Amino acid sequence: MNVLYIEGRRNGYDPDQCGRTMTVSEMIDFLSQFDGDLPIYLNNDSGYTFGNIDEDSFSECKYNDPDADYEVPDDEVDFEEE
């Protein structure tokens, strides 16, 4: 069976440390070159573990930059679902 793997990476402790990432439009364009019925899995730890992707794998959140010039209470999380 052919599958498409997305390599899981751990680039940083917050999004600012991760470098450039694809936009939704870029990912749609990129994925359009593959067979639409090809299953997609996350490939973690050089193939030691794998993960599935489904509708519950996505959440749009507001990112609060920890270096911004505002104070965030200690009990507030860095990501807030919209």
PDB file of N, CA, C and O in Angstrom:
ATOM      1  N   MET A   1       0.843  -1.177   0.000  1.00  0.00           N
ATOM      2  CA  MET A   1       0.000   0.000   0.000  1.00  0.00           C
ATOM      3  C   MET A   1       0.892   1.247   0.000  1.00  0.00           C
ATOM      4  O   MET A   1       1.825   1.337   0.798  1.00  0.00           O
ATOM      5  N   ASN A   2       0.617   2.190  -0.874  1.00  0.00           N
ATOM      6  CA  ASN A   2       1.337   3.464  -0.878  1.00  0.00           C
ATOM      7  C   ASN A   2       0.681   4.419   0.107  1.00  0.00           C
ATOM      8  O   ASN A   2      -0.543   4.463   0.225  1.00  0.00           O
ATOM      9  N   VAL A   3       1.493   5.171   0.801  1.00  0.00           N
ATOM     10  CA  VAL A   3       1.017   6.186   1.737  1.00  0.00           C
ATOM     11  C   VAL A   3       1.866   7.437   1.560  1.00  0.00           C
ATOM     12  O   VAL A   3       2.941   7.383   0.963  1.00  0.00           O
ATOM     13  N   LEU A   4       1.390   8.549   2.071  1.00  0.00           N
ATOM     14  CA  LEU A   4       2.150   9.798   2.076  1.00  0.00           C
ATOM     15  C   LEU A   4       2.472  10.118   3.531  1.00  0.00           C
ATOM     16  O   LEU A   4       1.570  10.204   4.364  1.00  0.00           O
ATOM     17  N   TYR A   5       3.753  10.294   3.837  1.00  0.00           N
ATOM     18  CA  TYR A   5       4.169  10.630   5.196  1.00  0.00           C
ATOM     19  C   TYR A   5       4.462  12.122   5.299  1.00  0.00           C
ATOM     20  O   TYR A   5       5.046  12.716   4.392  1.00  0.00           O
ATOM     21  N   ILE A   6       4.055  12.709   6.397  1.00  0.00           N
ATOM     22  CA  ILE A   6       4.496  14.044   6.791  1.00  0.00           C
ATOM     23  C   ILE A   6       5.457  13.826   7.952  1.00  0.00           C
ATOM     24  O   ILE A   6       5.078  13.282   8.990  1.00  0.00           O
ATOM     25  N   GLU A   7       6.693  14.250   7.770  1.00  0.00           N
ATOM     26  CA  GLU A   7       7.703  14.075   8.802  1.00  0.00           C
ATOM     27  C   GLU A   7       7.422  15.005   9.976  1.00  0.00           C
ATOM     28  O   GLU A   7       7.358  16.224   9.811  1.00  0.00           O
ATOM     29  N   GLY A   8       7.256  14.427  11.161  1.00  0.00           N
ATOM     30  CA  GLY A   8       7.071  15.232  12.365  1.00  0.00           C
ATOM     31  C   GLY A   8       8.402  15.805  12.802  1.00  0.00           C
ATOM     32  O   GLY A   8       9.376  15.068  12.953  1.00  0.00           O
ATOM     33  N   ARG A   9       8.457  17.106  13.007  1.00  0.00           N
ATOM     34  CA  ARG A   9       9.702  17.770  13.421  1.00  0.00           C
ATOM     35  C   ARG A   9       9.480  18.494  14.741  1.00  0.00           C
ATOM     36  O   ARG A   9       8.376  18.942  15.052  1.00  0.00           O
ATOM     37  N   ARG A  10      10.541  18.591  15.490  1.00  0.00           N
ATOM     38  CA  ARG A  10      10.525  19.363  16.738  1.00  0.00           C
ATOM     39  C   ARG A  10      11.594  20.438  16.595  1.00  0.00           C
ATOM     40  O   ARG A  10      12.759  20.224  16.931  1.00  0.00           O
ATOM     41  N   ASN A  11      11.175  21.609  16.086  1.00  0.00           N
ATOM     42  CA  ASN A  11      12.122  22.675  15.781  1.00  0.00           C
ATOM     43  C   ASN A  11      12.301  23.684  16.908  1.00  0.00           C
ATOM     44  O   ASN A  11      13.302  24.399  16.928  1.00  0.00           O
ATOM     45  N   GLY A  12      11.368  23.763  17.838  1.00  0.00           N
ATOM     46  CA  GLY A  12      11.479  24.774  18.870  1.00  0.00           C
ATOM     47  C   GLY A  12      10.414  24.610  19.925  1.00  0.00           C
ATOM     48  O   GLY A  12       9.583  23.703  19.873  1.00  0.00           O
ATOM     49  N   TYR A  13      10.462  25.514  20.886  1.00  0.00           N
ATOM     50  CA  TYR A  13       9.507  25.484  21.979  1.00  0.00           C
ATOM     51  C   TYR A  13       8.354  26.454  21.771  1.00  0.00           C
ATOM     52  O   TYR A  13       7.399  26.451  22.547  1.00  0.00           O
ATOM     53  N   ASP A  14       8.427  27.283  20.736  1.00  0.00           N
ATOM     54  CA  ASP A  14       7.297  28.109  20.329  1.00  0.00           C
ATOM     55  C   ASP A  14       7.388  28.329  18.821  1.00  0.00           C
ATOM     56  O   ASP A  14       8.454  28.132  18.237  1.00  0.00           O
ATOM     57  N   PRO A  15       6.292  28.734  18.179  1.00  0.00           N
ATOM     58  CA  PRO A  15       6.285  28.869  16.717  1.00  0.00           C
ATOM     59  C   PRO A  15       7.371  29.796  16.169  1.00  0.00           C
ATOM     60  O   PRO A  15       7.844  29.587  15.052  1.00  0.00           O
ATOM     61  N   ASP A  16       7.769  30.803  16.922  1.00  0.00           N
ATOM     62  CA  ASP A  16       8.806  31.721  16.449  1.00  0.00           C
ATOM     63  C   ASP A  16      10.149  31.031  16.221  1.00  0.00           C
ATOM     64  O   ASP A  16      10.974  31.542  15.464  1.00  0.00           O
ATOM     65  N   GLN A  17      10.384  29.908  16.842  1.00  0.00           N
ATOM     66  CA  GLN A  17      11.646  29.188  16.721  1.00  0.00           C
ATOM     67  C   GLN A  17      11.642  28.179  15.568  1.00  0.00           C
ATOM     68  O   GLN A  17      12.662  27.541  15.308  1.00  0.00           O
ATOM     69  N   CYS A  18      10.524  28.029  14.883  1.00  0.00           N
ATOM     70  CA  CYS A  18      10.374  26.952  13.898  1.00  0.00           C
ATOM     71  C   CYS A  18      10.780  27.331  12.484  1.00  0.00           C
ATOM     72  O   CYS A  18      10.892  26.447  11.635  1.00  0.00           O
ATOM     73  N   GLY A  19      11.002  28.584  12.200  1.00  0.00           N
ATOM     74  CA  GLY A  19      11.335  28.975  10.836  1.00  0.00           C
ATOM     75  C   GLY A  19      10.100  28.998   9.951  1.00  0.00           C
ATOM     76  O   GLY A  19       8.967  28.952  10.432  1.00  0.00           O
ATOM     77  N   ARG A  20      10.342  29.072   8.651  1.00  0.00           N
ATOM     78  CA  ARG A  20       9.245  29.173   7.701  1.00  0.00           C
ATOM     79  C   ARG A  20       8.392  27.902   7.717  1.00  0.00           C
ATOM     80  O   ARG A  20       8.917  26.795   7.835  1.00  0.00           O
ATOM     81  N   THR A  21       7.092  28.072   7.600  1.00  0.00           N
ATOM     82  CA  THR A  21       6.168  26.949   7.491  1.00  0.00           C
ATOM     83  C   THR A  21       5.188  27.232   6.359  1.00  0.00           C
ATOM     84  O   THR A  21       4.975  28.388   5.995  1.00  0.00           O
ATOM     85  N   MET A  22       4.602  26.200   5.812  1.00  0.00           N
ATOM     86  CA  MET A  22       3.657  26.359   4.709  1.00  0.00           C
ATOM     87  C   MET A  22       2.380  27.033   5.179  1.00  0.00           C
ATOM     88  O   MET A  22       1.972  26.894   6.332  1.00  0.00           O
ATOM     89  N   THR A  23       1.761  27.764   4.269  1.00  0.00           N
ATOM     90  CA  THR A  23       0.418  28.274   4.509  1.00  0.00           C
ATOM     91  C   THR A  23      -0.584  27.209   4.066  1.00  0.00           C
ATOM     92  O   THR A  23      -0.208  26.235   3.413  1.00  0.00           O
ATOM     93  N   VAL A  24      -1.834  27.387   4.412  1.00  0.00           N
ATOM     94  CA  VAL A  24      -2.875  26.457   3.986  1.00  0.00           C
ATOM     95  C   VAL A  24      -2.907  26.375   2.462  1.00  0.00           C
ATOM     96  O   VAL A  24      -2.972  25.277   1.909  1.00  0.00           O
ATOM     97  N   SER A  25      -2.862  27.517   1.777  1.00  0.00           N
ATOM     98  CA  SER A  25      -2.889  27.529   0.312  1.00  0.00           C
ATOM     99  C   SER A  25      -1.696  26.780  -0.282  1.00  0.00           C
ATOM    100  O   SER A  25      -1.849  26.029  -1.246  1.00  0.00           O
ATOM    101  N   GLU A  26      -0.513  26.985   0.291  1.00  0.00           N
ATOM    102  CA  GLU A  26       0.675  26.290  -0.200  1.00  0.00           C
ATOM    103  C   GLU A  26       0.559  24.781  -0.006  1.00  0.00           C
ATOM    104  O   GLU A  26       0.964  24.006  -0.872  1.00  0.00           O
ATOM    105  N   MET A  27       0.005  24.371   1.129  1.00  0.00           N
ATOM    106  CA  MET A  27      -0.143  22.948   1.380  1.00  0.00           C
ATOM    107  C   MET A  27      -1.160  22.322   0.425  1.00  0.00           C
ATOM    108  O   MET A  27      -0.940  21.222  -0.081  1.00  0.00           O
ATOM    109  N   ILE A  28      -2.263  23.014   0.180  1.00  0.00           N
ATOM    110  CA  ILE A  28      -3.255  22.511  -0.769  1.00  0.00           C
ATOM    111  C   ILE A  28      -2.632  22.358  -2.147  1.00  0.00           C
ATOM    112  O   ILE A  28      -2.812  21.329  -2.799  1.00  0.00           O
ATOM    113  N   ASP A  29      -1.901  23.372  -2.595  1.00  0.00           N
ATOM    114  CA  ASP A  29      -1.225  23.301  -3.895  1.00  0.00           C
ATOM    115  C   ASP A  29      -0.234  22.132  -3.938  1.00  0.00           C
ATOM    116  O   ASP A  29      -0.194  21.390  -4.920  1.00  0.00           O
ATOM    117  N   PHE A  30       0.556  21.970  -2.889  1.00  0.00           N
ATOM    118  CA  PHE A  30       1.545  20.903  -2.850  1.00  0.00           C
ATOM    119  C   PHE A  30       0.876  19.529  -2.885  1.00  0.00           C
ATOM    120  O   PHE A  30       1.308  18.644  -3.624  1.00  0.00           O
ATOM    121  N   LEU A  31      -0.170  19.352  -2.092  1.00  0.00           N
ATOM    122  CA  LEU A  31      -0.826  18.049  -2.013  1.00  0.00           C
ATOM    123  C   LEU A  31      -1.582  17.689  -3.290  1.00  0.00           C
ATOM    124  O   LEU A  31      -1.897  16.520  -3.514  1.00  0.00           O
ATOM    125  N   SER A  32      -1.875  18.681  -4.124  1.00  0.00           N
ATOM    126  CA  SER A  32      -2.637  18.407  -5.350  1.00  0.00           C
ATOM    127  C   SER A  32      -1.855  17.537  -6.340  1.00  0.00           C
ATOM    128  O   SER A  32      -2.451  17.013  -7.281  1.00  0.00           O
ATOM    129  N   GLN A  33      -0.553  17.371  -6.162  1.00  0.00           N
ATOM    130  CA  GLN A  33       0.241  16.528  -7.062  1.00  0.00           C
ATOM    131  C   GLN A  33       0.105  15.038  -6.742  1.00  0.00           C
ATOM    132  O   GLN A  33       0.538  14.193  -7.526  1.00  0.00           O
ATOM    133  N   PHE A  34      -0.494  14.716  -5.599  1.00  0.00           N
ATOM    134  CA  PHE A  34      -0.634  13.328  -5.170  1.00  0.00           C
ATOM    135  C   PHE A  34      -2.041  12.812  -5.461  1.00  0.00           C
ATOM    136  O   PHE A  34      -2.987  13.588  -5.599  1.00  0.00           O
ATOM    137  N   ASP A  35      -2.160  11.500  -5.551  1.00  0.00           N
ATOM    138  CA  ASP A  35      -3.459  10.853  -5.710  1.00  0.00           C
ATOM    139  C   ASP A  35      -4.353  11.247  -4.530  1.00  0.00           C
ATOM    140  O   ASP A  35      -3.945  11.130  -3.375  1.00  0.00           O
ATOM    141  N   GLY A  36      -5.549  11.705  -4.816  1.00  0.00           N
ATOM    142  CA  GLY A  36      -6.462  12.169  -3.770  1.00  0.00           C
ATOM    143  C   GLY A  36      -6.897  11.100  -2.793  1.00  0.00           C
ATOM    144  O   GLY A  36      -7.413  11.430  -1.725  1.00  0.00           O
ATOM    145  N   ASP A  37      -6.709   9.821  -3.120  1.00  0.00           N
ATOM    146  CA  ASP A  37      -7.088   8.719  -2.225  1.00  0.00           C
ATOM    147  C   ASP A  37      -5.916   8.186  -1.403  1.00  0.00           C
ATOM    148  O   ASP A  37      -6.074   7.222  -0.654  1.00  0.00           O
ATOM    149  N   LEU A  38      -4.751   8.799  -1.536  1.00  0.00           N
ATOM    150  CA  LEU A  38      -3.562   8.362  -0.818  1.00  0.00           C
ATOM    151  C   LEU A  38      -3.693   8.726   0.663  1.00  0.00           C
ATOM    152  O   LEU A  38      -3.889   9.899   0.980  1.00  0.00           O
ATOM    153  N   PRO A  39      -3.590   7.747   1.586  1.00  0.00           N
ATOM    154  CA  PRO A  39      -3.679   8.076   3.015  1.00  0.00           C
ATOM    155  C   PRO A  39      -2.430   8.833   3.476  1.00  0.00           C
ATOM    156  O   PRO A  39      -1.330   8.591   2.980  1.00  0.00           O
ATOM    157  N   ILE A  40      -2.613   9.749   4.427  1.00  0.00           N
ATOM    158  CA  ILE A  40      -1.523  10.562   4.969  1.00  0.00           C
ATOM    159  C   ILE A  40      -1.323  10.208   6.443  1.00  0.00           C
ATOM    160  O   ILE A  40      -2.283  10.116   7.207  1.00  0.00           O
ATOM    161  N   TYR A  41      -0.056  10.011   6.827  1.00  0.00           N
ATOM    162  CA  TYR A  41       0.302   9.723   8.208  1.00  0.00           C
ATOM    163  C   TYR A  41       1.440  10.639   8.645  1.00  0.00           C
ATOM    164  O   TYR A  41       2.240  11.086   7.823  1.00  0.00           O
ATOM    165  N   LEU A  42       1.504  10.910   9.941  1.00  0.00           N
ATOM    166  CA  LEU A  42       2.661  11.590  10.511  1.00  0.00           C
ATOM    167  C   LEU A  42       3.735  10.546  10.779  1.00  0.00           C
ATOM    168  O   LEU A  42       3.448   9.473  11.309  1.00  0.00           O
ATOM    169  N   ASN A  43       4.961  10.860  10.415  1.00  0.00           N
ATOM    170  CA  ASN A  43       6.111  10.003  10.639  1.00  0.00           C
ATOM    171  C   ASN A  43       6.955  10.685  11.705  1.00  0.00           C
ATOM    172  O   ASN A  43       7.532  11.745  11.462  1.00  0.00           O
ATOM    173  N   ASN A  44       7.029  10.078  12.888  1.00  0.00           N
ATOM    174  CA  ASN A  44       7.762  10.667  14.008  1.00  0.00           C
ATOM    175  C   ASN A  44       8.989   9.827  14.343  1.00  0.00           C
ATOM    176  O   ASN A  44       9.009   8.616  14.124  1.00  0.00           O
ATOM    177  N   ASP A  45       9.984  10.473  14.862  1.00  0.00           N
ATOM    178  CA  ASP A  45      11.165   9.774  15.397  1.00  0.00           C
ATOM    179  C   ASP A  45      11.796   8.841  14.356  1.00  0.00           C
ATOM    180  O   ASP A  45      12.137   7.700  14.666  1.00  0.00           O
ATOM    181  N   SER A  46      11.950   9.333  13.119  1.00  0.00           N
ATOM    182  CA  SER A  46      12.564   8.556  12.025  1.00  0.00           C
ATOM    183  C   SER A  46      11.862   7.220  11.794  1.00  0.00           C
ATOM    184  O   SER A  46      12.506   6.204  11.530  1.00  0.00           O
ATOM    185  N   GLY A  47      10.549   7.236  11.896  1.00  0.00           N
ATOM    186  CA  GLY A  47       9.778   6.020  11.631  1.00  0.00           C
ATOM    187  C   GLY A  47       9.586   5.119  12.836  1.00  0.00           C
ATOM    188  O   GLY A  47       9.093   4.000  12.694  1.00  0.00           O
ATOM    189  N   TYR A  48       9.967   5.583  14.020  1.00  0.00           N
ATOM    190  CA  TYR A  48       9.772   4.779  15.231  1.00  0.00           C
ATOM    191  C   TYR A  48       8.300   4.767  15.634  1.00  0.00           C
ATOM    192  O   TYR A  48       7.782   3.746  16.084  1.00  0.00           O
ATOM    193  N   THR A  49       7.624   5.919  15.468  1.00  0.00           N
ATOM    194  CA  THR A  49       6.192   6.008  15.736  1.00  0.00           C
ATOM    195  C   THR A  49       5.507   6.741  14.593  1.00  0.00           C
ATOM    196  O   THR A  49       6.138   7.506  13.863  1.00  0.00           O
ATOM    197  N   PHE A  50       4.219   6.501  14.447  1.00  0.00           N
ATOM    198  CA  PHE A  50       3.415   7.110  13.391  1.00  0.00           C
ATOM    199  C   PHE A  50       2.128   7.645  14.002  1.00  0.00           C
ATOM    200  O   PHE A  50       1.734   7.245  15.098  1.00  0.00           O
ATOM    201  N   GLY A  51       1.479   8.550  13.284  1.00  0.00           N
ATOM    202  CA  GLY A  51       0.203   9.088  13.752  1.00  0.00           C
ATOM    203  C   GLY A  51      -0.727   9.333  12.602  1.00  0.00           C
ATOM    204  O   GLY A  51      -0.295   9.588  11.477  1.00  0.00           O
ATOM    205  N   ASN A  52      -2.029   9.253  12.890  1.00  0.00           N
ATOM    206  CA  ASN A  52      -3.035   9.535  11.873  1.00  0.00           C
ATOM    207  C   ASN A  52      -3.398  11.006  11.887  1.00  0.00           C
ATOM    208  O   ASN A  52      -3.112  11.714  12.853  1.00  0.00           O
ATOM    209  N   ILE A  53      -4.024  11.462  10.823  1.00  0.00           N
ATOM    210  CA  ILE A  53      -4.512  12.837  10.718  1.00  0.00           C
ATOM    211  C   ILE A  53      -5.990  12.747  10.380  1.00  0.00           C
ATOM    212  O   ILE A  53      -6.368  12.083   9.415  1.00  0.00           O
ATOM    213  N   ASP A  54      -6.821  13.404  11.161  1.00  0.00           N
ATOM    214  CA  ASP A  54      -8.253  13.452  10.869  1.00  0.00           C
ATOM    215  C   ASP A  54      -8.787  14.836  11.174  1.00  0.00           C
ATOM    216  O   ASP A  54      -8.015  15.750  11.464  1.00  0.00           O
ATOM    217  N   GLU A  55     -10.099  15.002  11.110  1.00  0.00           N
ATOM    218  CA  GLU A  55     -10.709  16.315  11.311  1.00  0.00           C
ATOM    219  C   GLU A  55     -10.391  16.907  12.679  1.00  0.00           C
ATOM    220  O   GLU A  55     -10.346  18.127  12.834  1.00  0.00           O
ATOM    221  N   ASP A  56     -10.173  16.054  13.664  1.00  0.00           N
ATOM    222  CA  ASP A  56      -9.873  16.535  15.017  1.00  0.00           C
ATOM    223  C   ASP A  56      -8.406  16.920  15.194  1.00  0.00           C
ATOM    224  O   ASP A  56      -8.009  17.369  16.270  1.00  0.00           O
ATOM    225  N   SER A  57      -7.596  16.746  14.140  1.00  0.00           N
ATOM    226  CA  SER A  57      -6.170  17.064  14.217  1.00  0.00           C
ATOM    227  C   SER A  57      -5.883  18.548  14.028  1.00  0.00           C
ATOM    228  O   SER A  57      -4.743  18.982  14.197  1.00  0.00           O
ATOM    229  N   PHE A  58      -6.892  19.325  13.683  1.00  0.00           N
ATOM    230  CA  PHE A  58      -6.690  20.727  13.346  1.00  0.00           C
ATOM    231  C   PHE A  58      -7.431  21.625  14.325  1.00  0.00           C
ATOM    232  O   PHE A  58      -8.550  21.320  14.738  1.00  0.00           O
ATOM    233  N   SER A  59      -6.800  22.729  14.690  1.00  0.00           N
ATOM    234  CA  SER A  59      -7.469  23.767  15.477  1.00  0.00           C
ATOM    235  C   SER A  59      -6.827  25.111  15.135  1.00  0.00           C
ATOM    236  O   SER A  59      -5.604  25.257  15.155  1.00  0.00           O
ATOM    237  N   GLU A  60      -7.661  26.066  14.828  1.00  0.00           N
ATOM    238  CA  GLU A  60      -7.168  27.413  14.535  1.00  0.00           C
ATOM    239  C   GLU A  60      -7.063  28.166  15.855  1.00  0.00           C
ATOM    240  O   GLU A  60      -8.038  28.268  16.599  1.00  0.00           O
ATOM    241  N   CYS A  61      -5.883  28.688  16.137  1.00  0.00           N
ATOM    242  CA  CYS A  61      -5.622  29.341  17.417  1.00  0.00           C
ATOM    243  C   CYS A  61      -4.976  30.696  17.197  1.00  0.00           C
ATOM    244  O   CYS A  61      -4.378  30.958  16.153  1.00  0.00           O
ATOM    245  N   LYS A  62      -5.106  31.537  18.187  1.00  0.00           N
ATOM    246  CA  LYS A  62      -4.391  32.807  18.202  1.00  0.00           C
ATOM    247  C   LYS A  62      -3.093  32.582  18.955  1.00  0.00           C
ATOM    248  O   LYS A  62      -3.099  32.061  20.070  1.00  0.00           O
ATOM    249  N   TYR A  63      -1.976  32.975  18.346  1.00  0.00           N
ATOM    250  CA  TYR A  63      -0.673  32.830  18.985  1.00  0.00           C
ATOM    251  C   TYR A  63      -0.321  34.133  19.681  1.00  0.00           C
ATOM    252  O   TYR A  63      -0.326  35.195  19.059  1.00  0.00           O
ATOM    253  N   ASN A  64      -0.018  34.055  20.961  1.00  0.00           N
ATOM    254  CA  ASN A  64       0.424  35.216  21.741  1.00  0.00           C
ATOM    255  C   ASN A  64       1.936  35.185  21.833  1.00  0.00           C
ATOM    256  O   ASN A  64       2.508  34.325  22.503  1.00  0.00           O
ATOM    257  N   ASP A  65       2.582  36.123  21.160  1.00  0.00           N
ATOM    258  CA  ASP A  65       4.042  36.200  21.137  1.00  0.00           C
ATOM    259  C   ASP A  65       4.559  36.492  22.537  1.00  0.00           C
ATOM    260  O   ASP A  65       4.204  37.515  23.123  1.00  0.00           O
ATOM    261  N   PRO A  66       5.397  35.607  23.085  1.00  0.00           N
ATOM    262  CA  PRO A  66       5.888  35.829  24.451  1.00  0.00           C
ATOM    263  C   PRO A  66       6.822  37.025  24.564  1.00  0.00           C
ATOM    264  O   PRO A  66       7.062  37.509  25.670  1.00  0.00           O
ATOM    265  N   ASP A  67       7.355  37.513  23.447  1.00  0.00           N
ATOM    266  CA  ASP A  67       8.257  38.661  23.479  1.00  0.00           C
ATOM    267  C   ASP A  67       7.545  39.986  23.238  1.00  0.00           C
ATOM    268  O   ASP A  67       8.192  41.032  23.174  1.00  0.00           O
ATOM    269  N   ALA A  68       6.223  39.955  23.103  1.00  0.00           N
ATOM    270  CA  ALA A  68       5.463  41.186  22.855  1.00  0.00           C
ATOM    271  C   ALA A  68       5.499  42.079  24.096  1.00  0.00           C
ATOM    272  O   ALA A  68       5.809  41.627  25.198  1.00  0.00           O
ATOM    273  N   ASP A  69       5.176  43.352  23.888  1.00  0.00           N
ATOM    274  CA  ASP A  69       5.234  44.339  24.974  1.00  0.00           C
ATOM    275  C   ASP A  69       3.942  44.406  25.776  1.00  0.00           C
ATOM    276  O   ASP A  69       3.384  45.489  25.952  1.00  0.00           O
ATOM    277  N   TYR A  70       3.466  43.295  26.252  1.00  0.00           N
ATOM    278  CA  TYR A  70       2.293  43.279  27.115  1.00  0.00           C
ATOM    279  C   TYR A  70       2.509  42.196  28.167  1.00  0.00           C
ATOM    280  O   TYR A  70       3.306  41.277  27.979  1.00  0.00           O
ATOM    281  N   GLU A  71       1.791  42.321  29.264  1.00  0.00           N
ATOM    282  CA  GLU A  71       1.957  41.359  30.339  1.00  0.00           C
ATOM    283  C   GLU A  71       0.842  40.332  30.272  1.00  0.00           C
ATOM    284  O   GLU A  71      -0.330  40.679  30.122  1.00  0.00           O
ATOM    285  N   VAL A  72       1.212  39.078  30.384  1.00  0.00           N
ATOM    286  CA  VAL A  72       0.259  37.973  30.377  1.00  0.00           C
ATOM    287  C   VAL A  72       0.255  37.360  31.764  1.00  0.00           C
ATOM    288  O   VAL A  72       1.317  37.029  32.290  1.00  0.00           O
ATOM    289  N   PRO A  73      -0.918  37.200  32.372  1.00  0.00           N
ATOM    290  CA  PRO A  73      -0.966  36.571  33.698  1.00  0.00           C
ATOM    291  C   PRO A  73      -0.350  35.170  33.648  1.00  0.00           C
ATOM    292  O   PRO A  73      -0.436  34.482  32.631  1.00  0.00           O
ATOM    293  N   ASP A  74       0.269  34.757  34.752  1.00  0.00           N
ATOM    294  CA  ASP A  74       0.946  33.457  34.803  1.00  0.00           C
ATOM    295  C   ASP A  74       0.031  32.282  34.500  1.00  0.00           C
ATOM    296  O   ASP A  74       0.490  31.256  33.997  1.00  0.00           O
ATOM    297  N   ASP A  75      -1.262  32.416  34.799  1.00  0.00           N
ATOM    298  CA  ASP A  75      -2.170  31.292  34.589  1.00  0.00           C
ATOM    299  C   ASP A  75      -2.794  31.270  33.192  1.00  0.00           C
ATOM    300  O   ASP A  75      -3.642  30.422  32.916  1.00  0.00           O
ATOM    301  N   GLU A  76      -2.393  32.180  32.311  1.00  0.00           N
ATOM    302  CA  GLU A  76      -2.939  32.213  30.953  1.00  0.00           C
ATOM    303  C   GLU A  76      -2.056  31.414  30.017  1.00  0.00           C
ATOM    304  O   GLU A  76      -0.830  31.511  30.079  1.00  0.00           O
ATOM    305  N   VAL A  77      -2.677  30.616  29.142  1.00  0.00           N
ATOM    306  CA  VAL A  77      -1.915  29.803  28.192  1.00  0.00           C
ATOM    307  C   VAL A  77      -1.485  30.648  27.011  1.00  0.00           C
ATOM    308  O   VAL A  77      -2.045  31.718  26.774  1.00  0.00           O
ATOM    309  N   ASP A  78      -0.487  30.174  26.261  1.00  0.00           N
ATOM    310  CA  ASP A  78       0.028  30.906  25.091  1.00  0.00           C
ATOM    311  C   ASP A  78      -0.859  30.770  23.855  1.00  0.00           C
ATOM    312  O   ASP A  78      -0.759  31.596  22.947  1.00  0.00           O
ATOM    313  N   PHE A  79      -1.727  29.754  23.791  1.00  0.00           N
ATOM    314  CA  PHE A  79      -2.592  29.557  22.632  1.00  0.00           C
ATOM    315  C   PHE A  79      -4.042  29.628  23.092  1.00  0.00           C
ATOM    316  O   PHE A  79      -4.415  29.004  24.086  1.00  0.00           O
ATOM    317  N   GLU A  80      -4.836  30.368  22.389  1.00  0.00           N
ATOM    318  CA  GLU A  80      -6.253  30.482  22.689  1.00  0.00           C
ATOM    319  C   GLU A  80      -7.033  30.093  21.453  1.00  0.00           C
ATOM    320  O   GLU A  80      -6.804  30.637  20.373  1.00  0.00           O
ATOM    321  N   GLU A  81      -7.964  29.143  21.605  1.00  0.00           N
ATOM    322  CA  GLU A  81      -8.810  28.768  20.481  1.00  0.00           C
ATOM    323  C   GLU A  81      -9.774  29.900  20.184  1.00  0.00           C
ATOM    324  O   GLU A  81     -10.306  30.544  21.089  1.00  0.00           O
ATOM    325  N   GLU A  82      -9.992  30.135  18.868  1.00  0.00           N
ATOM    326  CA  GLU A  82     -10.913  31.195  18.479  1.00  0.00           C
ATOM    327  C   GLU A  82     -12.277  30.633  18.208  1.00  0.00           C
ATOM    328  O   GLU A  82     -13.195  31.378  17.864  1.00  0.00           O
TER     329      GLU A  82
END
